């Protein structure tokens, strides 16, 4: 019944029905947002981390992140509405996995979150137990585990721990990032293995995309690794992509790679 009590559909609003001034402002924002929807996020502000940049990406080209930041800033203005013991507010993305695993927790303390959604505590414990179990494995086996989860088990709810525990793919990369520098040589070796192929098929490309995303969570590389990465990027630029549908994704990946290099510099 908790899920019914807090069903978002019961609290939905159509912003286009607001006053004319707001409606005009909202329409202008939609026009600007749609014009830039396919653009990459060019700038990482001073003090930002790559992890935060990844958050921006999953929040619909940063638009949901803006809404989330507004929700956080409005905290002091909600006192008039806060008349119950379980008053909650958050910026909804429309994706339950992102909402329950990330956005709700940005504006709700953990005790309140678990009181409103008690089933999530059990799921959090299951996920944490799996993370502790994985920490006992060497880095290579951890990468193998998450690779299988993110690629092969995505559509199998029983086997895909991300879905089963109401998490997001972000949490898989966050778990790998906990290995810090020990993760770098493993990822570079795997990326180079794929880059040495003359042609990348769809399966190899999916593997590569996981390795590249995981590497971008690492915030510092030594000069030797940077040199290796530059050589790998040059190889990837000359790779032939077997599936034409992946060519645009490959170009985006190379752009992201170069931005990551700029960040490291």
C-alpha positions in Angstrom: 0.0 0.0 0.0 3.0 2.3 0.5 3.5 2.4 -3.3 -0.1 3.5 -3.7 0.2 6.1 -1.1 3.2 7.7 -2.8 2.2 7.0 -6.4 3.5 9.9 -8.5 0.5 9.7 -10.8 -1.7 10.9 -7.9 0.3 14.1 -7.7 0.9 14.8 -11.4 0.5 18.3 -12.7 0.4 19.6 -16.3 2.6 22.6 -16.2 1.1 23.9 -19.5 -2.1 24.7 -17.5 -0.3 27.3 -15.3 -0.6 31.0 -15.8 0.4 32.6 -19.1 3.7 34.0 -17.8 4.9 30.7 -16.6 3.6 28.9 -19.7 5.6 31.2 -21.9 8.8 30.7 -19.9 8.3 26.9 -19.9 7.7 26.9 -23.6 10.9 28.8 -24.2 12.8 26.4 -22.1 11.4 23.4 -24.1 12.5 25.1 -27.3 16.0 25.7 -26.0 16.3 22.2 -24.5 15.1 20.4 -27.6 17.5 22.4 -29.8 20.5 21.2 -27.7 19.2 17.7 -26.8 21.8 15.9 -28.8 24.7 18.0 -27.8 27.4 16.7 -25.5 28.0 18.3 -22.1 31.0 20.4 -22.9 32.1 21.8 -19.6 33.0 20.3 -16.3 33.0 23.2 -13.8 35.9 23.7 -11.4 35.5 21.3 -8.5 33.2 18.9 -10.5 34.2 15.3 -10.5 33.8 12.9 -13.4 31.3 11.0 -11.4 29.1 14.1 -11.3 29.5 14.5 -15.0 28.1 11.0 -15.4 25.2 11.9 -13.2 24.5 14.8 -15.5 24.4 12.4 -18.5 21.9 10.0 -16.9 19.7 12.9 -15.9 18.5 13.6 -19.4 21.3 15.8 -20.6 21.5 17.6 -17.2 17.9 18.9 -17.3 16.7 16.7 -14.5 19.8 17.6 -12.5 18.8 21.2 -12.8 15.4 20.3 -11.4 17.0 18.3 -8.6 19.2 21.3 -7.6 16.1 23.5 -7.6 14.3 21.0 -5.3 17.2 21.0 -2.9 17.3 24.9 -2.8 13.6 25.0 -2.2 13.9 23.0 1.0 13.3 25.9 3.3 10.2 27.0 1.4 8.3 23.7 1.9 7.6 24.3 5.6 4.0 25.3 4.9 3.4 22.0 3.2 5.2 19.9 5.7 2.3 19.0 8.0 2.9 15.2 8.3 5.6 13.0 9.7 6.4 11.6 6.3 6.3 14.6 4.0 8.6 14.1 1.1 9.7 16.0 -2.0 12.1 15.2 -4.8 12.7 15.9 -8.5 11.2 13.0 -10.4 12.9 11.8 -13.6 10.1 9.5 -14.5 12.4 6.5 -14.1 11.7 4.6 -11.0 15.2 3.1 -10.8 16.8 6.6 -10.9 14.2 8.1 -8.6 14.4 5.4 -5.8 18.2 4.9 -6.0 19.3 8.5 -6.5 17.0 11.5 -6.7 14.8 10.7 -3.7 17.8 10.2 -1.5 19.1 13.7 -2.4 16.2 15.4 -0.6 15.2 12.7 1.9 17.2 11.6 4.9 17.7 7.8 5.1 15.5 7.2 8.1 12.6 8.9 6.4 13.3 7.2 3.1 13.2 3.7 4.7 10.1 4.6 6.7 8.2 5.6 3.6 9.6 2.8 1.5 10.6 0.0 3.9 11.1 -2.6 1.1 14.0 -0.5 -0.2 16.0 -1.2 3.0 16.0 -4.9 2.3 17.0 -4.3 -1.3 19.8 -1.9 -0.2 21.1 -4.6 2.2 21.1 -7.2 -0.5 23.0 -4.9 -2.8 25.5 -4.0 -0.1 26.1 -7.6 0.7 26.9 -8.3 -3.0 29.3 -5.4 -3.0 31.1 -6.7 0.1 31.2 -10.2 -1.6 32.7 -8.7 -4.7 35.4 -6.8 -2.8 36.9 -10.2 -1.9 37.5 -10.9 -5.6 40.4 -9.6 -7.6 39.7 -6.6 -9.9 39.5 -8.7 -13.1 36.7 -10.9 -11.7 34.9 -7.8 -10.5 35.0 -6.3 -14.0 33.8 -9.7 -15.4 30.9 -9.7 -13.0 29.7 -6.2 -13.8 30.2 -6.7 -17.5 28.0 -9.8 -17.4 25.4 -7.9 -15.4 25.3 -4.8 -17.6 25.3 -6.6 -20.9 23.9 -10.1 -20.6 21.5 -9.9 -17.7 20.0 -6.4 -18.3 16.6 -7.9 -19.4 16.5 -10.7 -16.8 15.1 -9.2 -13.6 15.9 -12.3 -11.6 19.6 -12.2 -12.5 20.2 -8.5 -13.0 21.0 -7.2 -9.5 20.7 -3.6 -10.6 17.0 -4.0 -11.5 16.3 -6.4 -8.7 17.6 -4.0 -6.0 16.1 -0.9 -7.6 19.5 0.5 -8.6 20.9 2.2 -11.7 23.8 1.3 -13.9 25.6 4.2 -12.3 26.0 2.1 -9.1 27.8 -0.6 -11.0 30.5 1.9 -12.2 30.6 3.4 -8.7 31.3 0.0 -7.3 34.2 -0.5 -9.7 35.5 2.9 -9.0 36.0 1.9 -5.4 39.0 -0.1 -6.6 40.6 3.2 -7.5 44.0 3.0 -9.3 44.1 -0.8 -9.1 41.3 -0.7 -11.7 43.3 1.3 -14.3 45.7 -1.3 -15.7 42.8 -3.9 -16.0 40.6 -1.5 -18.0 43.5 -0.2 -20.2 44.4 -3.8 -21.0 40.8 -4.6 -22.0 40.3 -1.4 -24.0 43.6 -1.9 -25.8 42.6 -5.5 -26.7 39.5 -4.2 -28.4 41.3 -1.3 -30.0 43.8 -3.7 -31.6 41.0 -5.3 -33.6 40.5 -4.1 -37.2 36.8 -4.4 -36.9 34.5 -4.1 -33.9 31.3 -6.1 -33.9 28.3 -5.2 -31.8 29.3 -7.5 -29.0 32.9 -6.2 -28.8 31.6 -2.6 -28.9 29.2 -3.2 -26.0 32.1 -4.6 -23.9 34.3 -1.6 -24.9 31.6 0.9 -23.9 31.5 -0.6 -20.4 35.3 -0.4 -20.0 35.4 3.2 -21.3 32.6 4.3 -18.9 34.3 2.6 -16.0 37.6 4.3 -16.8 36.0 7.7 -16.9 35.2 7.3 -13.2 38.9 7.3 -12.4 39.9 10.9 -11.6 43.6 10.6 -11.9 46.1 8.7 -14.1 49.9 8.8 -14.1 51.8 10.0 -17.1 52.5 6.5 -18.3 48.8 5.6 -18.3 47.9 8.8 -20.1 50.4 8.0 -22.8 48.9 4.5 -23.2 45.5 6.0 -23.3 46.4 8.4 -26.1 47.8 5.6 -28.2 44.6 3.5 -27.6 42.4 6.4 -28.6 44.4 6.8 -31.9 43.8 3.1 -32.6 40.1 3.4 -31.8 39.8 6.2 -34.3 40.9 3.9 -37.1 38.7 1.0 -36.0 36.0 -0.1 -38.4 32.6 -0.4 -36.8 30.8 -3.5 -38.2 27.3 -2.3 -37.3 26.6 1.1 -39.0 24.0 1.8 -36.3 26.8 2.0 -33.8 29.0 4.5 -35.7 27.4 7.6 -34.1 27.8 6.0 -30.7 31.4 5.3 -31.5 32.0 9.0 -32.4 30.3 10.1 -29.2 32.5 7.7 -27.2 35.7 9.1 -28.8 34.5 12.7 -28.0 33.9 11.7 -24.4 37.3 10.0 -24.3 39.0 13.2 -25.4 37.0 15.3 -22.9 38.2 12.9 -20.2 41.8 13.5 -21.3 41.2 17.2 -21.1 39.8 16.7 -17.6 42.9 14.7 -16.6 45.2 17.5 -17.9 
